[in-house]
Amino acid sequence: MVLDPERRMRLFTLLAAFLPLAAAALAPAPPLVSPDGIEIAGADAGVVRAPSAPGAWGGPRTGAEPALSDRVASYRLRAVLDPVKHTIEGTEQLTWRNRSAVPVKSLYVHLYLNAFASPGSTFLTEAHELGGFRSGQFEIKKGEWGGIELRSVTQGGRPVATTFVHPDGGPEADHTVARLDLPEAVAPGATAIIDIAFHDQLPRVVARTGWFGTFHLAGQWFPKVGVLELPGERGATRPRWNAHELHLNSEFYADFGAYALEVVAPRGYTVAASGVQQGSPEDRPEGVLHRFRADDVHDVAFTAWNGFAPPLTARYSGPGSPEVSVQVLYPPEYERGARVALQTTLDALAYFSRTLGPYPYPAVTCVVPPFNAFEAGGMEYETFFTTIAGASFPLDQDSIVRYTTVHEFGHGYFMGLLASNEFEEPFLDEGMNELWDSRMLAGEPWKLRLPWLPRLLGLSFPDLDIWDFQRLAGTTRWPADPIAGSSWHRWSKGSYALVYPRTALVFHDLERRLGGDLFARGMRLYYARWHHRHPSAADLREALVDAGAERALIERYFEEQVYGASPVDDRVEVVASEEVVPLPGPATRDGRYVEREAKEVDREIADARAAWKKAHGEPKEGGPGPYPWRSTVKVRRYAAGVPQTLAISFEDGSVERLPFTSGERWQRFVLERPVKVASARLDEGRDVLLDLDKLDDGRTRQPHRRASVRLSLDAGAWIELLLAALEAL
């Protein structure tokens, strides 16, 4: 159909009117903007591809500076704890420095406890949608809600207007971020002093904070200012605030500063906190006053309980770090686990100091929470962390305590000293920490503790290595999300959980590919360049390149396995051998063309076999004989390409190693040798742990049924036991 000119013009007019509307509907929502014109990062913020400027965050800390960090946000905090009502009456004096070149009229503060103040918070909405938090279904009962209330906010004695905002477009009921509109703008380079009085209602212990009985762990308990990122920092091209709502899987991001903390608790309570205790506790009318000081950190937390045993203490004075005072607080019934935690903390100090860089703080505290306060266990704060004791399945208790202690101490490096943005790039903390924990614990036996019934039947399993657990949890054919990306923009709770083990596997394989020395140099450079700053994924990438890794290799690998999620699946498909014997048919003999019949060839083969047997004895199966063997090995690639080496073993014990190049989808290797091929195997050294199934990395020429028989017998025993149990009901 051909439109007449008038209809064509009307159609063009309609399209011209419609297209801008359609474009506007498809375009991402504009970022939230402060009254002073400064943007705030929204829900689409995520992984960074552009490296930060050399001078970002005040430049590298060389040791010649007056402080370990470029202190931006410092706090004087006072907390009066009521362990019966589970409340904190708090005061805060925030000193914040404007690093930007523009006046700042509005600050943003995190009110993390409000995640537990309403079922409509971003955190609890996502918990409902994604199926709970951590170990089980998240449920808050009557009397277990938490929250934080701003009683007053002033600047120089003048009131500050506060407004709840939703940078990520979360529910209106979410009050985890507030904007403070200052009566006096903070000039470039100037400092603002904000005085805040607030009231905390701690929740029943969950998600890093709260109470159980008289035990209290106060984490993320005070109003904490967001981060103003400048051009050249984590991909920013102009000043922008980074202050996300508290999501189900997100953690935290804050500027470094100095913290002076006072905690008032009842008499008889043991109190411990981030940093170093200042002087002895003092009796006051409202309770006992405990003072702490923590410099060049970006958070503080504390615990108070009247059930702690006397602490276990030690001092680390090994190489790599200054002397560090270590203490472990624990319930009396968990003394064994506490002693494991103390030794493990000393071991972790030695390993992380040696392989990454110094631990610059004078003290570290480990807390073992009591029974029924599990959600307070396995949490990290700077110079202060909690571990887990008392659990006994699926690993024995000592293995659980040791792993959890190493992991939470390790956060002191990747979350604490390398203060990456845990909202937007969680793999830089959780994942890289999991990598370093695995490197430290590799080779240690992990003992499985079976339930009583399998033990009664005499079933047992061999000790495992930590990389076995990482492979079990971290390999999947089609990951919904790469390890890079924000903590909330995930297909599922499981997709977020994959960040931990998959990151460890991704960088394990990269280390094997680069070589241990080069990778170690890159990670030490990453730490030296970025401690007490805020590195991005791109900054980690550049540190590896600057340490000597080939840029093309690193950039391709990051695209495939960090920014992307390419599965790896290489298989040995065929291992076969056949004897190379004469064949009937046309041939040339003594320069003449002849046709050889089958009977003639059979006689020739029989004569050759007899002569060999007479001279050498009966040939062994697959061994040398009168004729050579032609062996064929076929390998196939079902996913992303990685360079592999194929080890081909022969019946005489010899081994030949041939490359299976990363650019090939399949390869066929044909080798003519005096003996048969016995087996073929990819990845002899287990360098490619991302491979989906290590069982198909190898194949023998002759099938072995031992594994299948054992599995069948075990399965049969379990079925018989189940039927017997059902009969007895």
C-alpha positions in Angstrom: 0.0 0.0 0.0 1.3 3.5 -0.9 0.2 6.3 1.3 -0.9 9.6 -0.3 1.2 12.6 0.7 -1.4 14.0 3.2 -1.6 10.7 5.1 2.2 10.3 5.0 2.5 13.7 6.6 0.0 12.9 9.3 1.9 9.7 10.1 5.2 11.5 10.4 3.6 14.0 12.7 2.2 11.3 14.9 5.6 9.5 15.0 7.4 12.7 15.8 5.1 13.2 18.8 5.3 9.6 20.0 9.0 8.9 19.8 10.1 11.4 22.5 7.4 9.9 24.8 8.6 6.4 24.1 12.3 7.3 24.6 11.4 9.0 27.9 9.5 5.8 29.1 12.5 3.6 28.2 15.2 5.8 29.6 16.5 5.1 33.1 15.0 7.2 35.9 17.0 10.4 36.4 19.3 10.4 39.5 18.2 12.0 42.7 19.7 15.5 43.0 20.3 17.4 46.2 19.0 21.0 46.6 22.5 22.2 46.0 22.6 20.3 42.6 24.9 17.4 43.6 23.6 14.0 42.4 23.3 10.9 44.5 24.1 7.4 43.1 21.0 5.4 42.4 19.9 1.8 42.0 21.7 1.4 38.7 25.1 2.1 40.2 27.4 -0.9 40.1 30.7 -2.2 39.0 33.4 0.3 37.8 35.4 -0.1 34.6 37.4 3.1 34.6 40.4 3.2 36.9 40.5 5.9 39.6 42.8 8.9 39.3 46.3 8.5 41.0 45.4 11.2 43.5 41.9 9.8 44.4 41.1 9.8 48.1 44.1 11.9 48.9 46.6 9.7 47.0 48.5 6.6 48.1 49.4 6.5 51.8 53.2 6.3 51.9 53.7 6.5 55.6 55.0 10.1 55.5 51.5 11.6 56.0 50.5 12.7 59.5 47.7 10.1 59.6 47.2 6.6 58.1 44.1 7.9 56.2 42.9 11.2 54.7 40.4 11.7 57.5 37.1 13.0 56.1 34.5 12.0 58.6 35.3 11.8 62.3 33.0 11.1 65.2 32.6 11.7 69.0 30.0 9.2 70.1 28.4 8.4 73.4 26.1 5.5 74.0 24.1 4.8 77.2 22.8 1.2 77.0 19.7 0.0 78.7 20.0 -3.8 78.5 16.5 -4.4 79.8 14.7 -2.2 77.2 17.5 -2.9 74.7 17.8 0.8 73.9 20.7 3.2 73.4 20.5 6.9 74.2 23.1 8.3 71.9 24.9 11.6 71.1 27.1 12.2 68.2 29.4 15.1 67.0 30.2 14.6 63.4 33.1 16.5 61.9 32.9 16.3 58.1 35.3 17.9 55.6 34.2 19.0 52.1 36.9 17.7 49.8 35.1 18.9 46.7 35.5 22.2 44.7 31.8 23.1 45.2 29.8 24.3 48.3 27.8 21.5 49.9 24.4 22.4 51.4 23.1 18.9 52.1 24.6 15.8 53.7 23.2 12.3 53.6 23.3 10.0 56.6 22.6 6.3 56.9 20.2 5.2 59.6 20.8 1.5 59.2 18.7 0.3 62.2 15.6 1.5 60.4 15.9 -1.5 58.2 14.2 -3.3 61.1 11.7 -0.6 62.0 9.0 -1.5 59.4 8.0 -4.5 57.3 8.0 -2.1 54.4 11.7 -1.2 54.6 13.9 -2.0 51.6 15.7 -4.7 53.6 12.5 -6.5 54.8 10.7 -6.1 51.5 13.6 -7.8 49.7 13.8 -10.4 52.5 10.1 -11.3 51.8 10.6 -11.3 48.0 13.9 -13.3 48.0 13.0 -15.8 50.8 14.5 -14.7 54.0 17.9 -13.6 55.3 21.0 -15.8 55.8 20.2 -19.0 57.7 16.4 -19.0 57.4 13.2 -17.2 57.0 13.5 -13.7 58.4 10.7 -13.0 60.9 10.4 -10.2 63.5 8.0 -10.9 66.3 6.4 -8.5 68.8 9.0 -6.7 70.9 11.8 -7.6 68.5 11.7 -4.6 66.1 14.5 -2.1 66.0 15.0 1.4 64.7 16.8 4.7 65.1 15.2 8.1 65.8 16.8 11.4 65.3 15.9 13.5 68.4 17.8 16.6 67.3 20.2 17.7 64.6 22.0 21.0 64.8 24.8 22.9 63.1 26.4 25.6 65.3 23.3 25.5 67.5 21.0 26.0 64.5 18.4 23.3 63.7 19.1 21.1 60.6 16.1 20.1 58.5 15.9 16.3 57.9 14.1 14.4 55.1 13.9 10.7 54.4 15.0 10.0 50.9 15.1 6.9 48.6 18.2 7.0 46.4 17.5 3.5 45.0 13.8 4.1 44.5 12.8 1.9 47.4 9.5 1.8 49.3 8.3 5.0 51.0 8.3 3.2 54.3 12.1 2.8 54.1 13.9 5.3 56.4 17.5 4.1 56.1 18.7 7.2 54.4 18.1 10.8 55.5 19.1 14.1 53.9 20.3 16.8 56.2 19.8 20.3 54.8 22.3 22.5 56.5 21.5 26.1 57.5 25.1 27.0 56.4 26.7 25.5 53.4 30.1 23.9 53.7 32.6 25.7 51.6 35.2 23.8 49.5 37.9 22.6 51.8 36.0 23.7 54.9 34.7 21.5 57.8 31.2 21.2 59.2 30.4 20.2 62.7 27.0 18.5 63.2 25.6 17.6 66.6 23.1 14.8 66.7 21.0 13.3 69.5 19.4 10.0 68.7 17.6 7.0 70.2 18.2 3.4 69.2 15.8 0.5 69.7 18.0 -2.5 69.1 16.3 -5.4 67.3 16.3 -9.1 68.5 19.8 -10.0 67.2 19.8 -10.3 63.4 21.9 -9.1 60.5 24.9 -7.8 62.3 23.3 -6.2 65.3 20.9 -6.6 68.2 20.3 -8.4 71.5 19.5 -11.8 72.9 18.7 -11.9 76.6 21.3 -9.6 78.2 23.8 -10.0 75.4 24.1 -6.9 73.1 26.0 -6.3 69.9 25.6 -2.8 68.6 26.6 -2.6 65.0 25.6 0.2 62.5 24.0 1.9 65.5 24.7 5.6 64.9 23.9 8.0 62.1 26.7 7.6 59.6 27.4 10.1 56.9 27.6 9.0 53.2 30.5 9.3 50.9 31.0 12.3 48.6 32.9 10.9 45.6 34.8 13.3 43.4 35.8 13.1 39.7 38.3 10.4 39.2 37.1 8.3 42.1 35.4 5.0 41.3 34.3 6.2 37.9 32.8 9.5 39.0 33.0 12.3 36.5 31.5 15.0 38.8 30.8 15.2 42.6 28.2 12.7 43.6 26.9 11.3 46.9 27.1 7.6 47.5 24.5 6.7 50.2 22.4 3.7 49.2 19.5 2.3 51.2 20.2 -0.8 53.2 19.4 -3.8 51.0 19.0 -7.4 52.0 22.4 -8.4 50.8 24.2 -5.0 50.9 26.7 -4.0 53.4 28.5 -0.7 54.0 30.6 2.1 52.6 32.0 5.1 54.5 34.9 7.6 54.8 37.8 7.1 57.1 38.2 9.2 60.2 39.0 9.2 63.9 36.5 7.9 66.4 36.2 8.6 70.1 33.6 6.4 71.7 32.0 6.3 75.2 29.8 3.4 76.3 27.8 3.5 79.5 26.6 0.0 80.7 25.4 -1.4 84.0 27.8 -2.6 86.6 28.8 -6.2 86.1 28.8 -5.9 82.3 31.9 -6.6 80.2 32.2 -4.0 77.4 34.5 -4.3 74.3 34.5 -2.2 71.2 36.5 -1.2 68.1 39.8 0.4 68.7 41.7 0.6 72.0 40.3 1.1 75.5 41.3 4.3 77.0 42.1 4.1 80.8 40.0 2.2 83.3 36.2 2.0 83.5 34.7 4.7 85.7 31.7 4.5 87.9 29.0 7.1 87.1 25.5 7.5 88.4 24.0 6.0 85.2 26.4 3.1 85.2 30.0 2.3 84.3 31.7 4.5 81.6 34.1 2.8 79.1 36.1 4.8 76.7 37.6 3.7 73.4 39.6 5.3 70.6 39.8 4.1 67.0 41.8 6.1 64.4 41.8 5.8 60.7 38.8 3.5 60.5 35.3 4.0 59.0 33.1 2.4 61.6 32.9 1.4 65.2 30.8 -1.3 67.0 30.6 -2.5 70.6 29.3 -5.4 72.7 28.1 -5.5 76.3 27.1 -8.6 78.3 27.2 -9.8 81.8 27.9 -13.4 80.8 31.3 -13.3 79.3 34.1 -15.4 80.8 37.4 -13.6 81.5 38.9 -12.8 78.1 41.7 -14.8 76.5 44.6 -12.6 75.4 47.8 -12.8 73.4 50.1 -10.5 71.5 51.2 -10.8 67.9 54.8 -9.8 67.4 55.7 -11.6 64.2 57.0 -10.1 61.0 55.1 -7.9 58.7 53.0 -5.8 61.2 53.6 -3.8 64.4 52.8 -5.6 67.7 49.1 -6.3 68.0 47.1 -7.0 71.2 44.5 -9.8 70.6 41.6 -10.6 72.9 38.7 -13.1 72.6 35.5 -12.7 74.6 33.3 -15.8 74.9 30.7 -17.6 77.0 32.3 -20.0 79.4 30.8 -23.1 77.6 32.6 -22.1 74.4 36.1 -22.0 75.9 37.4 -24.6 73.4 36.2 -22.7 70.5 37.5 -19.4 72.0 41.0 -20.9 72.2 40.8 -22.0 68.6 39.7 -18.5 67.7 42.7 -16.9 69.6 45.3 -19.1 67.8 43.6 -18.6 64.5 43.6 -14.8 64.8 47.4 -14.9 65.5 47.8 -17.2 62.5 45.7 -14.9 60.3 47.7 -11.8 61.4 50.9 -13.6 60.3 49.5 -14.7 57.0 47.8 -11.5 55.9 50.7 -9.4 57.1 53.1 -11.5 55.0 51.1 -11.8 51.9 49.3 -8.5 51.6 50.8 -5.9 53.9 50.9 -4.6 57.5 48.0 -4.7 59.9 48.5 -1.1 61.2 46.2 -1.1 64.3 47.4 -1.9 67.8 44.5 -4.2 68.8 41.9 -6.6 67.5 39.0 -8.1 69.4 37.2 -11.3 68.6 33.7 -12.0 70.1 32.1 -15.4 70.4 28.4 -14.8 70.8 26.3 -17.0 73.1 23.9 -19.7 72.1 20.8 -18.4 70.3 22.6 -15.3 69.2 23.9 -17.0 66.0 22.9 -14.0 63.9 25.5 -11.9 65.8 28.2 -14.5 64.8 30.4 -14.3 61.7 30.2 -10.5 61.4 33.0 -8.0 60.7 33.8 -4.5 62.0 37.1 -2.8 61.9 39.5 -4.1 64.6 36.5 -6.0 66.0 34.8 -9.1 64.7 32.6 -12.0 65.8 33.0 -15.7 65.1 30.9 -18.8 65.5 31.4 -21.6 68.1 29.2 -24.5 69.1 28.1 -25.5 65.6 28.9 -29.1 64.6 27.5 -29.9 61.2 28.6 -30.5 58.5 32.1 -29.8 59.7 33.6 -30.5 63.1 33.5 -27.5 65.5 37.2 -26.6 65.3 37.0 -26.4 61.5 34.0 -24.1 61.7 35.6 -21.8 64.3 38.9 -21.7 62.3 37.3 -20.9 59.0 34.9 -18.3 60.4 37.6 -16.6 62.4 39.9 -16.3 59.4 37.1 -15.0 57.2 36.0 -12.3 59.7 39.5 -11.3 60.5 40.2 -11.1 56.8 37.5 -8.5 56.4 39.7 -6.3 58.4 41.8 -6.1 55.3 39.4 -6.2 52.4 36.4 -4.4 54.1 38.5 -2.4 56.6 41.8 -1.3 55.2 40.9 -1.7 51.5 37.6 0.1 52.0 35.9 -0.8 48.8 32.2 0.0 48.2 30.4 -3.0 49.5 27.1 -1.7 48.2 28.1 -1.6 44.5 31.1 -4.0 44.3 30.7 -6.6 47.0 33.0 -9.1 45.3 36.0 -6.8 46.2 35.3 -7.5 49.9 33.4 -10.8 50.3 34.9 -12.5 47.2 38.5 -11.4 47.5 38.4 -12.1 51.2 37.1 -15.6 50.5 40.0 -16.1 48.0 42.6 -15.0 50.6 41.0 -17.2 53.3 41.2 -20.2 51.0 44.8 -19.5 50.1 45.6 -19.5 53.8 43.6 -22.6 54.7 44.5 -24.6 51.6 46.0 -28.0 52.5 44.5 -28.1 56.0 42.2 -31.1 56.5 38.5 -30.2 56.7 36.8 -32.9 58.7 33.2 -33.7 58.0 31.1 -34.4 61.0 28.3 -36.7 60.1 25.0 -37.1 61.9 24.7 -39.9 64.4 23.0 -42.4 62.1 25.6 -42.6 59.3 28.3 -42.8 62.0 26.4 -45.7 63.6 26.4 -47.5 60.3 30.2 -47.0 60.0 30.0 -44.6 57.1 32.9 -42.1 56.8 34.3 -39.6 54.4 37.9 -38.5 53.8 39.1 -35.1 54.9 38.4 -32.4 52.3 40.3 -29.3 51.2 38.8 -25.9 51.3 39.0 -25.7 47.5 36.7 -28.7 47.3 34.0 -26.6 49.1 34.6 -23.6 46.9 34.2 -25.7 43.8 31.0 -27.3 45.2 29.5 -23.9 45.9 31.0 -21.8 43.1 30.5 -23.6 39.8 27.3 -23.5 37.7 26.7 -23.7 34.0 24.8 -20.5 33.5 25.4 -18.0 36.3 22.6 -15.4 36.3 25.0 -12.7 37.3 28.7 -12.0 37.1 30.7 -11.6 40.3 30.9 -7.9 39.5 27.8 -5.7 40.1 25.8 -4.4 42.9 24.6 -6.4 45.9 20.9 -5.9 45.2 20.7 -6.2 41.4 20.8 -10.0 41.5 18.6 -12.7 40.1 18.2 -14.4 43.4 19.6 -14.8 46.9 21.7 -17.7 45.6 23.0 -15.5 42.8 24.4 -13.1 45.4 25.8 -16.0 47.5 27.7 -17.1 44.4 29.9 -14.0 44.7 31.8 -15.6 47.6 33.0 -18.9 46.1 33.0 -17.9 42.5 35.3 -14.9 43.1 37.7 -17.3 44.9 37.7 -19.6 42.0 38.0 -16.9 39.4 41.1 -15.5 41.0 42.5 -18.9 41.9 42.5 -19.7 38.2 44.0 -16.4 37.3 46.8 -16.9 39.8 47.6 -20.3 38.2 47.5 -18.7 34.8 49.8 -15.8 35.7 52.1 -17.6 38.1 52.1 -17.3 41.8 54.9 -14.8 42.1 53.3 -12.3 39.6 49.9 -12.6 41.2 51.4 -12.1 44.6 53.2 -9.0 43.4 49.9 -7.7 42.0 48.0 -8.2 45.2 50.7 -6.6 47.4 50.7 -3.7 45.0 46.9 -3.4 45.2 47.2 -3.3 49.0 50.1 -0.9 49.1 48.5 1.5 46.6 44.9 1.4 47.9 44.9 0.8 51.7 43.0 3.5 53.5 41.4 4.5 50.2 38.4 3.1 48.2 39.6 0.9 45.3 37.3 -0.3 42.5 37.3 -3.4 40.3 39.2 -1.4 37.7 41.8 -0.4 40.3 42.4 -4.1 41.1 42.7 -4.8 37.4 45.3 -2.1 36.9 47.3 -3.2 39.9 47.7 -6.7 38.3 48.8 -5.1 35.0 51.2 -2.7 36.7 52.8 -5.6 38.6 53.7 -7.2 35.2 50.7 -9.1 33.9 50.0 -8.8 30.2 47.3 -6.2 29.8 45.5 -8.0 27.0 45.3 -11.2 29.1 44.0 -9.4 32.2 41.5 -7.3 30.3 40.1 -10.3 28.4 39.9 -12.4 31.6 38.1 -9.6 33.5 35.6 -9.2 30.7 34.9 -13.0 30.7 35.0 -13.8 34.4 34.7 -10.6 36.4 32.4 -8.3 34.4 31.1 -11.4 32.7 30.2 -14.9 33.9 31.5 -17.4 31.3 31.2 -21.0 32.3 34.2 -23.4 31.7 33.6 -26.9 30.6 36.4 -28.9 28.9 36.1 -32.6 28.5 38.1 -35.6 27.4 35.6 -37.4 25.2 37.5 -40.3 23.5 40.5 -42.4 24.5 41.2 -45.3 22.1 43.9 -47.3 20.5 44.2 -49.7 17.6 47.1 -51.8 16.3 48.6 -50.6 13.0 48.7 -53.8 11.0 49.0 -54.4 7.3 45.7 -54.2 5.3 44.5 -56.1 2.3 44.2 -54.2 -1.0 46.4 -52.4 -3.5 50.1 -51.9 -2.4 53.5 -51.4 -3.9 56.1 -54.2 -3.4 59.6 -54.0 -4.8 58.5 -51.2 -7.1 55.6 -53.2 -8.5 51.8 -52.6 -8.1 50.1 -55.6 -6.5 46.8 -56.5 -4.9 47.0 -58.3 -1.6 44.2 -60.6 -0.5 43.0 -60.9 3.0 44.3 -64.4 3.5 47.8 -63.3 2.5 47.8 -60.4 4.9 46.5 -62.6 7.7 49.4 -65.0 7.2 51.8 -62.1 7.2 50.4 -60.8 10.5 50.4 -64.3 12.1 54.1 -64.9 11.0 55.1 -61.5 12.5 53.3 -62.3 15.8 55.0 -65.7 16.0 58.4 -64.2 15.3 57.9 -61.6 18.0 56.7 -64.1 20.6 59.7 -66.3 19.9 62.1 -63.4 20.3 60.4 -61.5 23.2 57.8 -63.7 24.8 54.1 -63.2 25.0 53.4 -59.5 24.4 51.5 -57.7 27.3 48.1 -56.2 26.8 48.7 -52.8 25.2 52.4 -53.2 25.3 55.1 -53.4 22.5 54.6 -56.0 19.8 55.4 -56.6 16.2 53.3 -53.6 15.2 52.9 -50.1 16.7 49.6 -48.7 18.2 47.8 -45.7 16.8 46.1 -43.9 19.7 43.4 -41.3 19.4 42.4 -38.8 22.1 39.6 -36.3 21.4 38.9 -33.3 23.7 36.0 -30.9 23.4 35.1 -27.5 24.8 31.5 -26.8 25.7 32.0 -23.2 27.1 34.6 -20.5 27.5 38.1 -21.1 26.2 40.9 -21.5 28.7 44.4 -22.7 27.9 44.8 -26.3 29.0 47.4 -29.0 28.9 46.4 -32.5 27.9 48.5 -35.2 29.6 48.4 -38.5 27.7 49.7 -41.5 29.6 50.8 -44.7 27.9 50.9 -48.4 29.1 54.7 -48.2 29.5 54.4 -45.4 32.0 55.5 -42.6 29.7 53.5 -39.4 29.5 53.3 -36.8 26.8 51.8 -33.3 27.4 50.2 -31.4 24.5 48.4 -28.0 24.5 44.6 -27.7 24.1 44.6 -24.1 23.0 42.0 -21.7 24.3 40.8 -20.8 20.8 39.8 -24.3 19.7 36.4 -25.8 20.3 37.7 -29.3 19.9 41.0 -31.1 19.1 41.9 -34.6 17.9 45.3 -36.0 18.9 46.5 -39.0 16.9 49.8 -40.6 18.1 51.6 -43.7 16.8 53.6 -45.3 19.5 54.9 -48.8 20.4 52.3 -49.1 23.2 48.7 -48.3 23.7 47.4 -45.1 25.3 46.3 -45.8 28.9 44.5 -42.6 29.8 44.3 -38.9 29.1 43.7 -36.0 31.5 43.2 -32.3 31.3 44.3 -30.0 34.2 46.7 -32.3 36.0 47.5 -29.6 38.5 43.9 -28.5 39.2 44.7 -25.1 37.9 41.2 -24.6 36.4 38.8 -24.9 39.3 36.0 -23.0 37.4 35.5 -26.1 35.2 32.0 -27.4 35.8 32.9 -31.1 36.2 36.4 -32.2 37.1 35.3 -35.9 36.7 35.1 -35.5 32.9 38.6 -33.9 32.7 40.0 -37.4 32.4 39.2 -40.7 30.8 40.9 -44.1 30.7 41.0 -46.4 27.7 39.5 -49.2 29.8 36.4 -48.3 31.9 36.7 -48.7 35.7 33.6 -49.7 37.6 34.9 -49.3 41.1 33.4 -45.9 41.7 30.0 -46.7 40.3 29.9 -50.0 42.2 30.7 -48.3 45.5 28.0 -45.6 44.9 25.5 -48.3 44.0 26.2 -50.3 47.1 26.0 -47.2 49.3 22.7 -46.2 47.7 21.4 -49.7 48.1 22.3 -49.8 51.8 20.5 -46.5 52.4 17.4 -47.7 50.6 17.3 -50.9 52.6 17.7 -48.9 55.8 14.8 -46.6 54.8 12.5 -49.5 54.0 13.3 -51.2 57.3 12.6 -47.9 59.1 9.2 -47.6 57.3 8.3 -51.2 58.1 9.0 -50.5 61.8 6.5 -47.6 61.9 
